[in-house]
Amino acid sequence: MSAVATLREDDLIAAIRRLLDGASNARVRVGIGDDAAVWQPSRSHRSVITSDALIEGVHFNRSWMNDREIGVRAMIANVSDLAAMGARPVLGTVALGFPKAFAVDDVLELYRGMLAVAGQVGLAIVGGDLTRAPVLTISIAVVGEVRQSNLKLRSGARAGDAIVTTGMLGASRAGLDLLRGRITLEAALAQAALLAYRTPQVRLREGLWLAASANVHAMIDCSDGLSTDLGRLCAASNVGAAIVEVPIAPAAAAAARALGTPETDYALAGGEDFELIAAVAPRALTYLTARFRARFGRQLYRIGEIRAGTGLQLRIDDRDVSLAVTGYDHFGE
């Protein structure tokens, strides 16, 4: 297995380019190989741009997952942001930093993981940067497009809206707790938890579908935990919210029991589920829920309602109590 240090930078770029050839978008005029990429934007759409950085030892551990899985999660983190705005990914760039002893095959495996997601959502990886770094560092920027009428922001929620999520929560946290050795789970639940953590599903199709409805007023992706991300949506919309019921993944429920933690608290504080949270006009909820199930074969979960005022509340035994933000904070301990 060759180390990156044995290659010239141009040779490694050429190897990456060979891997990515054939996955380009028709509107990419110039891809990898020049000083910058060139693409032809659509005149009828708005461009949406997001970026995300992942650092070894902070956001992932190479002893817990392989390089392809790291690439998958890195790309999904970006595509999920676009899904929450109703935007379709078009192109992306990857800035990759790695230690001197990092293997060429490992670099290509990272790209294979990113390319797997890119191919699934129609995104072309058109360039980026390579550099030496103390630990593996991945920074991805993704450009998407959305019709102005479909653009969804965090700031559109209205008092009375129903709050929904596209899936159950907490399984990714259970996978992380498994890898940290904090819990053990029955085999099927352990497998589900590890899959949720290592290779989560991106809800792009769901995001595009929800964004096409004028009855969906706001969206955000659940990457840092329900309490954190719903709090962000409410703050942007100058409203509050009451959570009535949290859809808890079976693996998360089992993990909470193993830790002696209330299941709802466990799911509220989980992160990296990459489900979408949306504020929906109450009059349209029944119709949208039925259409969602018919389209995707899964349930759209109603978890609460938007309220006038500020702050989050949680319904416990028919009483609403104040809810603290307990999700992931990038600058926390």
N, C-alpha and C positions, 0 to 999 in steps of 0.2 A: 504494500500500500504506500504510494508515493506521498511525501509530505509536500504541502504547498510551497515550502521554502526551497524545494528543488526546481521549481518552475519559475519562469519569468511571468510577470503580470499579464503580458499579452497572450501567453500560452494558456493561462487559466481562463482568461476572458474568451478565448477561442473555444475552449472546451465547454464553457457555459453557453456560448452562442450556438454551438452544435446541438446542445440539449434543447434549446428553446426554439430552434428553427422549425417552422411549420405551425407554430402556435400563435402567430401574429394576427392582429386584427386588420381587416381590409383598409381601414382608415389610417393606419400607421404608415406614414410615408418614409420615415427613416427610423430604424430601430437600433439595435446594438451595433457598435462599430464606428460611430462618429462621436463628436463632442457632446451631442445632445440628441434626443429623439424628436421627431417631427410627426405630428398627427393632424388630421383634418376634423375639427369639431363639427357637430351638427348645428345647423342654424336655428333649429326649432327647440333646442334643449339648453338648459343651464348646465354648466360644469360644476361638479362637486368634488372637492379634494380633501383627502384625509391622510394622516400619517401616524405611524405607531412604532415604538422602539421596544425591543425585548433584549434583555441582558442576562447572560448566564449567571446563575446564582441569585438573581433577583426575580426574574419572571419564569425561569425554567431551570431544570437540573438535568444535565446530559446523562446522569446515571439512572434517571427515572424514565427516559423516553429516548427513542432513536432520532437520528438527524432528520429523517423524512417526516416524522411526527412533529418535530420542532418547526419544520418548514410549513406544515399544514396549519398549525396553530398560529404561526406568525401571519400568514396570509389571511386566515379567517378573521383575526382581530380587526384587520382593515376592512375587509369586505362587509363585515357585520355593521360597521359604522355607516357604510353606504346604504345597506339594506334598511337601516333605521330612518333614512331620509328619503326612501323610495327611489333611490338612484341605481342605475345599472352600471356595473364596473366596465371600464373601457381599457385602461392601461395602467401599468404600475412600474415603479422603479425600486430596486433593492440595493441598499448600502449594507455591505457585509464586512464586519471586522472579525478577525480570528487570530489565535495564537500562532506562533512560528511553527509549532509541531503539528498543526492541524493538517489532516490528510486531504488530498485532492478528492478522493472518493467521498469524503464526508461533506465537502462543499457541494459536490454534485447531488448528493442525497438531499441536502437542504433544498436545493433548487427543484429536485423532483417532487418534494412535498409541496412547495409553493406552486409548482406547475400543475399539480393534480387539482388544487383548488382553482387556479386560474382557468384551466381548461373546463372545469365544471360550470363556471360563471361567465365564460366568454371574455376573459381579461387577457391582454397581451403584456408580458413582462418585456419592457423595451430598453432597459439599461439600468444604470446605478453606479456603484462604486465598490472597490475592494481595497481593504487596508489592513495593516497589522493592528492587533488590539490585545490587551492583557487577557481578556476572556471573549468568548463568542458573543458578538453583538449584531443584532439584526434590526435594521431600520427600513421600513417599507413605506412608500407613498403611493397612493392609488387615486386615480382620477375616474370619476363616473359621470353619467349624464342623467338628467331627469327633466321631464316636462314641467314647466312652471306650475301648472295646475296640480301636479302630483307631488310636489315638493313638501315634505313633512318636517317640521321643526319641533324642538322640545317646547317651544313657547306657545303652542296653539291650544292647549287644554283649557276646557271651560267647566265651570262649576256645574255639576249634574252629570258630566260625562261618566260612562262606565270605564273602568280600567281593566284591560285584558292583557294576557300574555300568551305567546304562541306555543308554550310548552311547560312541562314541569321543571322545577328548579331544585338545585342542590346536589345533583349527581356529580358534577365536576369537583365540587368541594370534597365529596366523599372519596373520589379518586385520589385527590391530593392527600387526604388524611391516610388513605391506604399506603401510599408511597412513602409517607413520612413514618409509617409504622405505628400510628396512633390507634388504629383499629384493625380488626379482621372481619371479613364478611363472608357469607356463603358464596360459593363459586360463581353462580349466575349473577348475583348482585355485584360481586367484585369485578367481574368482567364488564358489566354495564357501567360501573363507576370509572374504571380505567379508560374505557372507550370515550366516555364523556369528557374526561380530562385531556387525554392525549390527542384525540381526533374528533373534536366537537363538530356538530352539523351547523352549516351556515344557513340562515333563514332568508336568503335573498329572494327566492320565489314568493315566499309569504310577504316579505316587505314590499315587493313590487305590487302584489295583489292588494294589500291593505292600502297602499299609497294611492291607488287608483280610485278609491272611494272618498267622496267629499264628506262622508260621515265619520271618517277617521281624522281627528283634529290634531293629534301630536303623536310622535313616536320617539323611542330611545332604545338602544340595545342594552341588554342586561349583562354587562361585562364585569362590573365591580360589586354586584349584589343588588337584590331587589330594593332594600331599604336605601341604599346609596343612589342608585340610578333613578328610582321613582322620585326621590327627594330632589334630584337635579331637574327632572322634568317639571315638578311642581314649582321649584324656585324660578325657573325660566318663564313659567306661565303665570306667576304671582297667584298661585292657588295652593290649597292644601289637599290632602287625600286621606281616605280611610280605607285600610286594607281589611277586608272581611274574611277572606279565605286564601291561603297560599297553596298552590298545587305542588305538592312535595313529591319528588321522584322516589320510587321505592328504595333505591340505594341510599339516598339521603336520609330517609326515615330510619333505615337500619343503622346507618352510621351514627345518627343522633342518639338512638337507643344505646348503642355500644358506648358512647361517650357520656351518657347520662344527661344529655342536653335536650330541652324541649324541641320537638321536630320543627315547629314553625320558626323558632329562633335560628335553628341551624340553616334552614333554607333561606331565610331573610338575609343572612350574613354571607351566603355563598357568593362566589364570583365565577366568571368565565363560563357561564351557561350559554351565553350568546343567543338567548331567546330574545324576542322583541316585546317591548311593553308599549301599549297604545292606549290613547284616550279616544273613546268612541261615543258618538251621540247616542243617548239611551234609546231613542225611538228606533234606531237601526240595529240594535244589538242582536235581537233574535234572528233577524234576517241575515246579518253578516256571519253569525255563528253557524247557522245552518249551511250557508254557502261555503264557508271555510272548511267545514267537515266534508262536504261533497267534493271540494276541490283537492284537498290535501290528505284526506283520510285520517285526520287527527282533530283533536278538540281545540277550540279557542277558549281559554279559561278566563272567566270573569273573576277578578280578584278583589274588586272594590269599586270606589267611586271618587271622583274629584269633588272637592268641596271648596266653598268660598273660605277665605282666610289663609292661614299658613300652617306649615307643619304637617307631620304624618301621625296618624293614629292607627291603632290595631284593635280590632274587635275581639274581645275576650269575654266569654260568658255573658253576651249581650251588653257589655260595657265597652266603650271606646277609651283606650288608654294611650298616652303619648308614646310614640315609638322613636327610639334612638337610632341614629344611623350607625350600622354595624358592619357594613361591607368593607371592601378593600380600599385602602387609601395609599396611593403611590408614595406618599411622603410620611406615612405612619411608621410605627415601630415594626 
